[in-house]
């Protein structure tokens, strides 16, 4: 059987493209490549810093002690992070970038497919809430718990669709404030919920906090804007405390008395922005 004359050429094209990409990245200084990454974050309204930034063979980057910050301070820290362009998907015409980050004793892994509007898969496991500075930066709270996240998204930000499953085990929140309003300190055996993305907004479908003395539910939506920290909030926070917690933290609940809808049930509208939430 005689093979078509064009077949060897077609088979060689991905290898040639891959070789050219390797040469291009190899000869780009690490500092210049870091500048490209930093400017990409700046366009989205964030700052990017890393103690060490370098290339990995054949097509990847690796950083150590990475910090991503917003206007109010650090949002994400990672002990190490990497991104790598996969070769074999190129043979079928797909661009696939695999990424990994180590945060404390946990990890974030996933894949990014930038073609056809974009597609992203994300999985987070073993990450401690106390290792994510977003919570203390935005709310001033001390948080603890083991976080697990799994999700996938498809399409550009304005037309993205997807979902994110969230679960936290053995959570503890103390010193939480929304604006100047304090919320009760409490521990929760389980926190779980679903974030669905469609129609240019992220809808939080009943994120629930199950505690011994307090049951909490957070729901609502957030439009997808750039930067995301500037997104206006349209959320409702529901608090359902047991009598013993009401007595123990009576001062906090006195400050929330105007949000008491029925005995033992508080409904609090949360507005402001993701970076600076406020209670109306």
ChimeraX commands (.cxc) that place a marker at each C-alpha (Angstrom):
marker #1 position 0.00,0.00,0.00 radius 0.5
marker #1 position 1.42,3.33,-1.05 radius 0.5
marker #1 position 0.99,6.18,1.45 radius 0.5
marker #1 position -0.22,9.55,0.19 radius 0.5
marker #1 position 2.65,11.90,-0.62 radius 0.5
marker #1 position 1.24,14.59,1.66 radius 0.5
marker #1 position 1.07,12.35,4.75 radius 0.5
marker #1 position 4.74,12.73,5.85 radius 0.5
marker #1 position 4.47,16.48,5.42 radius 0.5
marker #1 position 1.27,16.65,7.48 radius 0.5
marker #1 position 2.85,14.53,10.20 radius 0.5
marker #1 position 5.92,16.77,10.29 radius 0.5
marker #1 position 4.04,20.07,10.66 radius 0.5
marker #1 position 3.22,19.72,14.41 radius 0.5
marker #1 position 6.82,18.69,15.13 radius 0.5
marker #1 position 8.15,21.74,13.28 radius 0.5
marker #1 position 5.74,24.06,15.10 radius 0.5
marker #1 position 6.69,22.51,18.41 radius 0.5
marker #1 position 10.40,22.90,17.63 radius 0.5
marker #1 position 9.94,26.57,16.70 radius 0.5
marker #1 position 8.00,27.21,19.91 radius 0.5
marker #1 position 10.76,25.60,21.95 radius 0.5
marker #1 position 13.40,27.75,20.25 radius 0.5
marker #1 position 11.32,30.90,20.77 radius 0.5
marker #1 position 10.79,30.34,24.48 radius 0.5
marker #1 position 14.35,29.14,25.13 radius 0.5
marker #1 position 15.78,32.40,23.82 radius 0.5
marker #1 position 13.36,34.67,25.72 radius 0.5
marker #1 position 15.01,35.85,28.97 radius 0.5
marker #1 position 13.21,34.80,32.15 radius 0.5
marker #1 position 12.82,38.46,33.17 radius 0.5
marker #1 position 11.09,39.31,29.89 radius 0.5
marker #1 position 8.75,36.34,30.21 radius 0.5
marker #1 position 7.91,37.33,33.80 radius 0.5
marker #1 position 7.12,40.84,32.55 radius 0.5
marker #1 position 4.66,39.42,30.02 radius 0.5
marker #1 position 2.89,37.45,32.78 radius 0.5
marker #1 position 2.83,40.48,35.11 radius 0.5
marker #1 position 1.34,42.72,32.41 radius 0.5
marker #1 position -1.33,40.11,31.75 radius 0.5
marker #1 position -2.40,40.28,35.41 radius 0.5
marker #1 position -2.25,44.09,35.35 radius 0.5
marker #1 position -4.72,44.18,32.46 radius 0.5
marker #1 position -7.13,42.23,34.67 radius 0.5
marker #1 position -6.64,44.62,37.60 radius 0.5
marker #1 position -4.18,42.55,39.70 radius 0.5
marker #1 position -0.48,42.57,40.49 radius 0.5
marker #1 position 1.83,39.55,40.17 radius 0.5
marker #1 position 5.03,38.90,42.10 radius 0.5
marker #1 position 7.29,35.86,42.38 radius 0.5
marker #1 position 10.51,35.20,44.26 radius 0.5
marker #1 position 11.75,32.96,41.44 radius 0.5
marker #1 position 10.51,32.74,37.86 radius 0.5
marker #1 position 11.95,30.44,35.20 radius 0.5
marker #1 position 11.30,28.21,32.21 radius 0.5
marker #1 position 10.94,24.44,32.23 radius 0.5
marker #1 position 11.72,22.11,29.32 radius 0.5
marker #1 position 10.26,21.86,26.81 radius 0.5
marker #1 position 7.44,24.44,26.99 radius 0.5
marker #1 position 6.57,25.62,30.47 radius 0.5
marker #1 position 7.15,28.08,33.25 radius 0.5
marker #1 position 7.65,27.54,36.97 radius 0.5
marker #1 position 7.54,30.05,39.83 radius 0.5
marker #1 position 8.21,29.96,43.55 radius 0.5
marker #1 position 6.57,32.03,46.29 radius 0.5
marker #1 position 3.99,33.60,43.99 radius 0.5
marker #1 position 1.67,36.36,45.22 radius 0.5
marker #1 position -1.34,37.76,43.34 radius 0.5
marker #1 position -2.71,40.96,44.89 radius 0.5
marker #1 position -5.58,43.39,44.45 radius 0.5
marker #1 position -6.01,46.99,45.58 radius 0.5
marker #1 position -6.42,45.99,49.24 radius 0.5
marker #1 position -3.60,43.46,49.47 radius 0.5
marker #1 position -2.71,39.83,48.80 radius 0.5
marker #1 position -5.46,37.57,47.46 radius 0.5
marker #1 position -3.64,34.35,46.53 radius 0.5
marker #1 position -0.28,32.93,47.58 radius 0.5
marker #1 position 1.37,29.77,46.27 radius 0.5
marker #1 position 4.58,28.14,47.42 radius 0.5
marker #1 position 5.16,26.96,43.87 radius 0.5
marker #1 position 3.23,27.04,40.60 radius 0.5
marker #1 position 3.78,25.82,37.07 radius 0.5
marker #1 position 2.13,25.82,33.65 radius 0.5
marker #1 position 3.09,23.55,30.75 radius 0.5
marker #1 position 2.02,23.37,27.10 radius 0.5
marker #1 position 1.25,19.74,26.23 radius 0.5
marker #1 position 2.79,18.41,23.01 radius 0.5
marker #1 position 0.57,15.48,22.03 radius 0.5
marker #1 position -2.71,17.48,21.82 radius 0.5
marker #1 position -0.93,19.69,19.25 radius 0.5
marker #1 position -0.87,16.68,16.93 radius 0.5
marker #1 position -4.67,16.87,16.77 radius 0.5
marker #1 position -4.76,20.65,16.50 radius 0.5
marker #1 position -5.67,21.33,20.14 radius 0.5
marker #1 position -3.77,23.64,22.47 radius 0.5
marker #1 position -3.77,22.33,26.04 radius 0.5
marker #1 position -2.03,24.02,28.95 radius 0.5
marker #1 position -1.80,22.07,32.21 radius 0.5
marker #1 position -1.23,23.98,35.44 radius 0.5
marker #1 position -0.43,23.15,39.04 radius 0.5
marker #1 position 0.02,25.17,42.23 radius 0.5
marker #1 position 1.02,24.13,45.72 radius 0.5
marker #1 position -0.70,26.09,48.49 radius 0.5
marker #1 position 0.43,24.99,51.93 radius 0.5
marker #1 position -0.22,21.26,52.13 radius 0.5
marker #1 position -2.78,21.30,49.32 radius 0.5
marker #1 position -2.79,21.65,45.57 radius 0.5
marker #1 position -4.61,23.25,42.65 radius 0.5
marker #1 position -4.53,21.41,39.32 radius 0.5
marker #1 position -6.27,21.77,36.01 radius 0.5
marker #1 position -6.18,22.28,32.26 radius 0.5
marker #1 position -6.77,25.29,30.05 radius 0.5
marker #1 position -7.85,25.06,26.41 radius 0.5
marker #1 position -7.59,28.60,24.97 radius 0.5
marker #1 position -9.07,27.77,21.55 radius 0.5
marker #1 position -12.70,28.22,20.48 radius 0.5
marker #1 position -13.54,30.74,23.16 radius 0.5
marker #1 position -11.69,28.92,25.90 radius 0.5
marker #1 position -12.30,26.03,28.26 radius 0.5
marker #1 position -10.98,25.49,31.77 radius 0.5
marker #1 position -10.99,22.64,34.28 radius 0.5
marker #1 position -10.09,23.17,37.92 radius 0.5
marker #1 position -9.65,20.95,40.96 radius 0.5
marker #1 position -8.49,22.02,44.41 radius 0.5
marker #1 position -7.89,19.62,47.29 radius 0.5
marker #1 position -6.23,19.70,50.69 radius 0.5
marker #1 position -5.97,23.50,50.69 radius 0.5
marker #1 position -6.42,25.13,54.09 radius 0.5
marker #1 position -8.52,28.29,54.19 radius 0.5
marker #1 position -5.92,29.90,56.44 radius 0.5
marker #1 position -3.42,29.62,53.57 radius 0.5
marker #1 position -5.59,31.78,51.28 radius 0.5
marker #1 position -5.06,35.49,52.14 radius 0.5
marker #1 position -8.21,36.59,50.26 radius 0.5
marker #1 position -10.38,36.08,53.33 radius 0.5
marker #1 position -8.29,38.14,55.75 radius 0.5
marker #1 position -7.65,40.82,53.10 radius 0.5
marker #1 position -11.31,41.29,52.20 radius 0.5
marker #1 position -13.11,40.58,55.51 radius 0.5
marker #1 position -10.37,40.87,58.15 radius 0.5
marker #1 position -11.43,37.45,59.40 radius 0.5
marker #1 position -9.52,34.51,60.77 radius 0.5
marker #1 position -10.68,31.43,58.89 radius 0.5
marker #1 position -9.84,27.75,59.16 radius 0.5
marker #1 position -10.96,24.64,57.32 radius 0.5
marker #1 position -10.06,22.15,54.59 radius 0.5
marker #1 position -11.23,23.37,51.17 radius 0.5
marker #1 position -12.17,21.22,48.20 radius 0.5
marker #1 position -13.26,22.68,44.85 radius 0.5
marker #1 position -14.06,21.12,41.49 radius 0.5
marker #1 position -15.32,22.92,38.41 radius 0.5
marker #1 position -15.24,23.52,34.68 radius 0.5
marker #1 position -15.97,26.55,32.50 radius 0.5
marker #1 position -16.38,27.12,28.80 radius 0.5
marker #1 position -16.45,30.31,26.71 radius 0.5
marker #1 position -15.13,33.88,27.12 radius 0.5
marker #1 position -15.85,35.69,30.39 radius 0.5
marker #1 position -18.93,37.59,29.14 radius 0.5
marker #1 position -20.50,34.40,27.73 radius 0.5
marker #1 position -18.96,31.77,30.01 radius 0.5
marker #1 position -20.92,28.75,31.17 radius 0.5
marker #1 position -19.98,26.26,33.85 radius 0.5
marker #1 position -20.19,25.32,37.49 radius 0.5
marker #1 position -18.03,25.17,40.58 radius 0.5
marker #1 position -18.65,22.76,43.47 radius 0.5
marker #1 position -17.42,24.00,46.85 radius 0.5
marker #1 position -16.93,22.04,50.07 radius 0.5
marker #1 position -15.19,22.91,53.33 radius 0.5
marker #1 position -14.75,20.53,56.25 radius 0.5
marker #1 position -14.31,21.62,59.89 radius 0.5
marker #1 position -14.55,25.33,59.15 radius 0.5
marker #1 position -14.12,28.05,61.78 radius 0.5
marker #1 position -14.74,31.76,61.17 radius 0.5
marker #1 position -13.88,34.43,63.73 radius 0.5
marker #1 position -13.72,38.19,63.48 radius 0.5
marker #1 position -15.75,38.33,60.26 radius 0.5
marker #1 position -16.97,41.81,59.31 radius 0.5
marker #1 position -18.94,42.93,56.30 radius 0.5
marker #1 position -18.09,46.59,56.06 radius 0.5
marker #1 position -18.21,47.75,59.68 radius 0.5
marker #1 position -20.81,45.18,60.74 radius 0.5
marker #1 position -19.51,42.17,62.73 radius 0.5
marker #1 position -20.94,38.71,62.21 radius 0.5
marker #1 position -21.11,35.97,64.85 radius 0.5
marker #1 position -18.08,33.76,65.43 radius 0.5
marker #1 position -18.87,30.11,64.78 radius 0.5
marker #1 position -17.54,26.70,63.80 radius 0.5
marker #1 position -19.12,24.58,61.07 radius 0.5
marker #1 position -18.76,20.86,60.44 radius 0.5
marker #1 position -19.59,21.29,56.76 radius 0.5
marker #1 position -19.81,24.13,54.26 radius 0.5
marker #1 position -21.03,23.26,50.78 radius 0.5
marker #1 position -22.60,24.86,47.76 radius 0.5
marker #1 position -22.66,25.33,44.01 radius 0.5
marker #1 position -21.65,28.31,41.88 radius 0.5
marker #1 position -23.19,28.31,38.39 radius 0.5
marker #1 position -21.95,30.61,35.65 radius 0.5
marker #1 position -24.09,31.68,32.68 radius 0.5
marker #1 position -25.49,34.82,31.10 radius 0.5
marker #1 position -22.57,36.97,32.18 radius 0.5
marker #1 position -23.00,36.32,35.90 radius 0.5
marker #1 position -22.09,33.85,38.62 radius 0.5
marker #1 position -25.05,32.59,40.64 radius 0.5
marker #1 position -24.37,31.24,44.11 radius 0.5
marker #1 position -26.95,28.56,44.75 radius 0.5
marker #1 position -27.39,28.33,48.49 radius 0.5
marker #1 position -23.91,28.06,49.99 radius 0.5
marker #1 position -24.77,26.51,53.37 radius 0.5
marker #1 position -22.83,26.51,56.65 radius 0.5
marker #1 position -23.88,23.75,59.04 radius 0.5
marker #1 position -22.80,24.44,62.63 radius 0.5
marker #1 position -23.85,23.27,66.08 radius 0.5
marker #1 position -25.16,26.65,67.18 radius 0.5
marker #1 position -25.69,28.41,63.87 radius 0.5
marker #1 position -26.99,27.60,60.41 radius 0.5
marker #1 position -26.03,30.04,57.64 radius 0.5
marker #1 position -27.11,30.30,54.01 radius 0.5
marker #1 position -25.61,32.62,51.39 radius 0.5
marker #1 position -27.23,33.04,47.97 radius 0.5
marker #1 position -27.39,35.53,45.12 radius 0.5
marker #1 position -25.42,36.52,42.04 radius 0.5
marker #1 position -22.34,38.45,40.95 radius 0.5
marker #1 position -21.85,39.87,37.41 radius 0.5
marker #1 position -18.66,38.81,35.64 radius 0.5
marker #1 position -16.67,42.01,35.13 radius 0.5
marker #1 position -12.99,42.91,34.86 radius 0.5
marker #1 position -11.42,43.04,37.36 radius 0.5
marker #1 position -13.58,40.53,39.21 radius 0.5
marker #1 position -12.81,42.20,42.55 radius 0.5
marker #1 position -14.83,45.21,41.29 radius 0.5
marker #1 position -17.94,43.10,40.64 radius 0.5
marker #1 position -21.04,44.50,42.43 radius 0.5
marker #1 position -22.63,42.04,44.84 radius 0.5
marker #1 position -26.28,41.05,44.92 radius 0.5
marker #1 position -26.29,38.56,47.79 radius 0.5
marker #1 position -28.49,37.63,50.73 radius 0.5
marker #1 position -26.99,36.24,53.93 radius 0.5
marker #1 position -29.36,34.28,56.18 radius 0.5
marker #1 position -28.50,33.54,59.82 radius 0.5
marker #1 position -30.47,31.02,61.88 radius 0.5
marker #1 position -28.88,30.87,65.36 radius 0.5
marker #1 position -29.89,28.63,68.23 radius 0.5
marker #1 position -30.92,30.29,71.52 radius 0.5
marker #1 position -27.65,29.46,73.29 radius 0.5
marker #1 position -25.60,31.22,70.58 radius 0.5
marker #1 position -27.96,34.21,70.66 radius 0.5
marker #1 position -27.33,34.54,74.37 radius 0.5
marker #1 position -23.58,34.04,74.09 radius 0.5
marker #1 position -23.14,36.64,71.32 radius 0.5
marker #1 position -26.09,38.90,72.11 radius 0.5
marker #1 position -24.19,42.12,71.29 radius 0.5
marker #1 position -23.54,40.99,67.71 radius 0.5
marker #1 position -27.18,40.02,67.19 radius 0.5
marker #1 position -28.35,43.33,68.68 radius 0.5
marker #1 position -26.45,45.07,65.89 radius 0.5
marker #1 position -28.30,42.85,63.40 radius 0.5
marker #1 position -31.77,43.21,64.93 radius 0.5
marker #1 position -33.16,45.29,62.04 radius 0.5
marker #1 position -32.53,42.32,59.74 radius 0.5
marker #1 position -34.65,39.98,61.89 radius 0.5
marker #1 position -37.42,38.76,59.54 radius 0.5
marker #1 position -38.97,36.15,61.85 radius 0.5
marker #1 position -37.91,34.93,65.31 radius 0.5
marker #1 position -34.51,33.26,64.96 radius 0.5
marker #1 position -34.16,34.14,61.25 radius 0.5
marker #1 position -32.05,37.06,60.00 radius 0.5
marker #1 position -31.95,38.09,56.33 radius 0.5
marker #1 position -29.08,40.45,55.53 radius 0.5
marker #1 position -28.62,42.08,52.08 radius 0.5
marker #1 position -24.95,42.12,51.07 radius 0.5
marker #1 position -23.98,44.74,48.49 radius 0.5
marker #1 position -20.78,46.63,47.68 radius 0.5
marker #1 position -18.16,44.82,45.61 radius 0.5
marker #1 position -16.32,41.53,45.88 radius 0.5
marker #1 position -13.24,43.38,47.16 radius 0.5
marker #1 position -15.25,45.59,49.51 radius 0.5
marker #1 position -18.57,44.03,50.54 radius 0.5
marker #1 position -21.05,46.08,52.55 radius 0.5
marker #1 position -24.34,45.53,54.36 radius 0.5
marker #1 position -27.21,47.79,53.37 radius 0.5
marker link #1:1,2 radius 0.2
marker link #1:2,3 radius 0.2
marker link #1:3,4 radius 0.2
marker link #1:4,5 radius 0.2
marker link #1:5,6 radius 0.2
marker link #1:6,7 radius 0.2
marker link #1:7,8 radius 0.2
marker link #1:8,9 radius 0.2
marker link #1:9,10 radius 0.2
marker link #1:10,11 radius 0.2
marker link #1:11,12 radius 0.2
marker link #1:12,13 radius 0.2
marker link #1:13,14 radius 0.2
marker link #1:14,15 radius 0.2
marker link #1:15,16 radius 0.2
marker link #1:16,17 radius 0.2
marker link #1:17,18 radius 0.2
marker link #1:18,19 radius 0.2
marker link #1:19,20 radius 0.2
marker link #1:20,21 radius 0.2
marker link #1:21,22 radius 0.2
marker link #1:22,23 radius 0.2
marker link #1:23,24 radius 0.2
marker link #1:24,25 radius 0.2
marker link #1:25,26 radius 0.2
marker link #1:26,27 radius 0.2
marker link #1:27,28 radius 0.2
marker link #1:28,29 radius 0.2
marker link #1:29,30 radius 0.2
marker link #1:30,31 radius 0.2
marker link #1:31,32 radius 0.2
marker link #1:32,33 radius 0.2
marker link #1:33,34 radius 0.2
marker link #1:34,35 radius 0.2
marker link #1:35,36 radius 0.2
marker link #1:36,37 radius 0.2
marker link #1:37,38 radius 0.2
marker link #1:38,39 radius 0.2
marker link #1:39,40 radius 0.2
marker link #1:40,41 radius 0.2
marker link #1:41,42 radius 0.2
marker link #1:42,43 radius 0.2
marker link #1:43,44 radius 0.2
marker link #1:44,45 radius 0.2
marker link #1:45,46 radius 0.2
marker link #1:46,47 radius 0.2
marker link #1:47,48 radius 0.2
marker link #1:48,49 radius 0.2
marker link #1:49,50 radius 0.2
marker link #1:50,51 radius 0.2
marker link #1:51,52 radius 0.2
marker link #1:52,53 radius 0.2
marker link #1:53,54 radius 0.2
marker link #1:54,55 radius 0.2
marker link #1:55,56 radius 0.2
marker link #1:56,57 radius 0.2
marker link #1:57,58 radius 0.2
marker link #1:58,59 radius 0.2
marker link #1:59,60 radius 0.2
marker link #1:60,61 radius 0.2
marker link #1:61,62 radius 0.2
marker link #1:62,63 radius 0.2
marker link #1:63,64 radius 0.2
marker link #1:64,65 radius 0.2
marker link #1:65,66 radius 0.2
marker link #1:66,67 radius 0.2
marker link #1:67,68 radius 0.2
marker link #1:68,69 radius 0.2
marker link #1:69,70 radius 0.2
marker link #1:70,71 radius 0.2
marker link #1:71,72 radius 0.2
marker link #1:72,73 radius 0.2
marker link #1:73,74 radius 0.2
marker link #1:74,75 radius 0.2
marker link #1:75,76 radius 0.2
marker link #1:76,77 radius 0.2
marker link #1:77,78 radius 0.2
marker link #1:78,79 radius 0.2
marker link #1:79,80 radius 0.2
marker link #1:80,81 radius 0.2
marker link #1:81,82 radius 0.2
marker link #1:82,83 radius 0.2
marker link #1:83,84 radius 0.2
marker link #1:84,85 radius 0.2
marker link #1:85,86 radius 0.2
marker link #1:86,87 radius 0.2
marker link #1:87,88 radius 0.2
marker link #1:88,89 radius 0.2
marker link #1:89,90 radius 0.2
marker link #1:90,91 radius 0.2
marker link #1:91,92 radius 0.2
marker link #1:92,93 radius 0.2
marker link #1:93,94 radius 0.2
marker link #1:94,95 radius 0.2
marker link #1:95,96 radius 0.2
marker link #1:96,97 radius 0.2
marker link #1:97,98 radius 0.2
marker link #1:98,99 radius 0.2
marker link #1:99,100 radius 0.2
marker link #1:100,101 radius 0.2
marker link #1:101,102 radius 0.2
marker link #1:102,103 radius 0.2
marker link #1:103,104 radius 0.2
marker link #1:104,105 radius 0.2
marker link #1:105,106 radius 0.2
marker link #1:106,107 radius 0.2
marker link #1:107,108 radius 0.2
marker link #1:108,109 radius 0.2
marker link #1:109,110 radius 0.2
marker link #1:110,111 radius 0.2
marker link #1:111,112 radius 0.2
marker link #1:112,113 radius 0.2
marker link #1:113,114 radius 0.2
marker link #1:114,115 radius 0.2
marker link #1:115,116 radius 0.2
marker link #1:116,117 radius 0.2
marker link #1:117,118 radius 0.2
marker link #1:118,119 radius 0.2
marker link #1:119,120 radius 0.2
marker link #1:120,121 radius 0.2
marker link #1:121,122 radius 0.2
marker link #1:122,123 radius 0.2
marker link #1:123,124 radius 0.2
marker link #1:124,125 radius 0.2
marker link #1:125,126 radius 0.2
marker link #1:126,127 radius 0.2
marker link #1:127,128 radius 0.2
marker link #1:128,129 radius 0.2
marker link #1:129,130 radius 0.2
marker link #1:130,131 radius 0.2
marker link #1:131,132 radius 0.2
marker link #1:132,133 radius 0.2
marker link #1:133,134 radius 0.2
marker link #1:134,135 radius 0.2
marker link #1:135,136 radius 0.2
marker link #1:136,137 radius 0.2
marker link #1:137,138 radius 0.2
marker link #1:138,139 radius 0.2
marker link #1:139,140 radius 0.2
marker link #1:140,141 radius 0.2
marker link #1:141,142 radius 0.2
marker link #1:142,143 radius 0.2
marker link #1:143,144 radius 0.2
marker link #1:144,145 radius 0.2
marker link #1:145,146 radius 0.2
marker link #1:146,147 radius 0.2
marker link #1:147,148 radius 0.2
marker link #1:148,149 radius 0.2
marker link #1:149,150 radius 0.2
marker link #1:150,151 radius 0.2
marker link #1:151,152 radius 0.2
marker link #1:152,153 radius 0.2
marker link #1:153,154 radius 0.2
marker link #1:154,155 radius 0.2
marker link #1:155,156 radius 0.2
marker link #1:156,157 radius 0.2
marker link #1:157,158 radius 0.2
marker link #1:158,159 radius 0.2
marker link #1:159,160 radius 0.2
marker link #1:160,161 radius 0.2
marker link #1:161,162 radius 0.2
marker link #1:162,163 radius 0.2
marker link #1:163,164 radius 0.2
marker link #1:164,165 radius 0.2
marker link #1:165,166 radius 0.2
marker link #1:166,167 radius 0.2
marker link #1:167,168 radius 0.2
marker link #1:168,169 radius 0.2
marker link #1:169,170 radius 0.2
marker link #1:170,171 radius 0.2
marker link #1:171,172 radius 0.2
marker link #1:172,173 radius 0.2
marker link #1:173,174 radius 0.2
marker link #1:174,175 radius 0.2
marker link #1:175,176 radius 0.2
marker link #1:176,177 radius 0.2
marker link #1:177,178 radius 0.2
marker link #1:178,179 radius 0.2
marker link #1:179,180 radius 0.2
marker link #1:180,181 radius 0.2
marker link #1:181,182 radius 0.2
marker link #1:182,183 radius 0.2
marker link #1:183,184 radius 0.2
marker link #1:184,185 radius 0.2
marker link #1:185,186 radius 0.2
marker link #1:186,187 radius 0.2
marker link #1:187,188 radius 0.2
marker link #1:188,189 radius 0.2
marker link #1:189,190 radius 0.2
marker link #1:190,191 radius 0.2
marker link #1:191,192 radius 0.2
marker link #1:192,193 radius 0.2
marker link #1:193,194 radius 0.2
marker link #1:194,195 radius 0.2
marker link #1:195,196 radius 0.2
marker link #1:196,197 radius 0.2
marker link #1:197,198 radius 0.2
marker link #1:198,199 radius 0.2
marker link #1:199,200 radius 0.2
marker link #1:200,201 radius 0.2
marker link #1:201,202 radius 0.2
marker link #1:202,203 radius 0.2
marker link #1:203,204 radius 0.2
marker link #1:204,205 radius 0.2
marker link #1:205,206 radius 0.2
marker link #1:206,207 radius 0.2
marker link #1:207,208 radius 0.2
marker link #1:208,209 radius 0.2
marker link #1:209,210 radius 0.2
marker link #1:210,211 radius 0.2
marker link #1:211,212 radius 0.2
marker link #1:212,213 radius 0.2
marker link #1:213,214 radius 0.2
marker link #1:214,215 radius 0.2
marker link #1:215,216 radius 0.2
marker link #1:216,217 radius 0.2
marker link #1:217,218 radius 0.2
marker link #1:218,219 radius 0.2
marker link #1:219,220 radius 0.2
marker link #1:220,221 radius 0.2
marker link #1:221,222 radius 0.2
marker link #1:222,223 radius 0.2
marker link #1:223,224 radius 0.2
marker link #1:224,225 radius 0.2
marker link #1:225,226 radius 0.2
marker link #1:226,227 radius 0.2
marker link #1:227,228 radius 0.2
marker link #1:228,229 radius 0.2
marker link #1:229,230 radius 0.2
marker link #1:230,231 radius 0.2
marker link #1:231,232 radius 0.2
marker link #1:232,233 radius 0.2
marker link #1:233,234 radius 0.2
marker link #1:234,235 radius 0.2
marker link #1:235,236 radius 0.2
marker link #1:236,237 radius 0.2
marker link #1:237,238 radius 0.2
marker link #1:238,239 radius 0.2
marker link #1:239,240 radius 0.2
marker link #1:240,241 radius 0.2
marker link #1:241,242 radius 0.2
marker link #1:242,243 radius 0.2
marker link #1:243,244 radius 0.2
marker link #1:244,245 radius 0.2
marker link #1:245,246 radius 0.2
marker link #1:246,247 radius 0.2
marker link #1:247,248 radius 0.2
marker link #1:248,249 radius 0.2
marker link #1:249,250 radius 0.2
marker link #1:250,251 radius 0.2
marker link #1:251,252 radius 0.2
marker link #1:252,253 radius 0.2
marker link #1:253,254 radius 0.2
marker link #1:254,255 radius 0.2
marker link #1:255,256 radius 0.2
marker link #1:256,257 radius 0.2
marker link #1:257,258 radius 0.2
marker link #1:258,259 radius 0.2
marker link #1:259,260 radius 0.2
marker link #1:260,261 radius 0.2
marker link #1:261,262 radius 0.2
marker link #1:262,263 radius 0.2
marker link #1:263,264 radius 0.2
marker link #1:264,265 radius 0.2
marker link #1:265,266 radius 0.2
marker link #1:266,267 radius 0.2
marker link #1:267,268 radius 0.2
marker link #1:268,269 radius 0.2
marker link #1:269,270 radius 0.2
marker link #1:270,271 radius 0.2
marker link #1:271,272 radius 0.2
marker link #1:272,273 radius 0.2
marker link #1:273,274 radius 0.2
marker link #1:274,275 radius 0.2
marker link #1:275,276 radius 0.2
marker link #1:276,277 radius 0.2
marker link #1:277,278 radius 0.2
marker link #1:278,279 radius 0.2
marker link #1:279,280 radius 0.2
view
